[in-house]
């Protein structure tokens, strides 16, 4: 069962990565350097973002169940479940785009994103499996949140966030492959 969960998690992680690469190649008008990944959840190509969020949520839940079977520390499993759930819920609350008046769904999205960043970075960083990727994600996500407040990092928000996402996807893939072995 653990190997099957690993296969599911690996496939879902790869699907998320491919969907994100695909949406970046489409004529969305967004800048990978400046704009947040969630911005792709608004507009005519939003289905790619929704599918990517669902895929990474499913990957995290499969990894959580697999790690629970392997007797990973309970708080790592709980953090992964929390992350997975937050990613599955996020598409229901589209972000506010820059310059738009803040909306209730947009504020909920920001809280969900901060929660997701914190839970996945903590889960990866506290796990015995390549924790350095979790700490790399934590640094990137903290810098992303700081960049949203303005200042020197503002023009690099998208790049910083994407580095964190690469660390998260790499961690999920490494753990998923470890469940298969």
Secondary structure by P-SEA (a helix, b strand, c coil): caaaaaaaaaaaaaaaaaaaaaaaaccccccccccccccccccccaaaaaaaaaaaaaaaaaaaaaaaaacccaaaaaaaaaaaaaaaacccbbbbcccccccaaaaaaaaaaaaaaaaaaaaaaaccccaaaaaaaaaaaaaaaaaaaccccccaaaaaaaaaaaaaaaaaaaaaaaaac
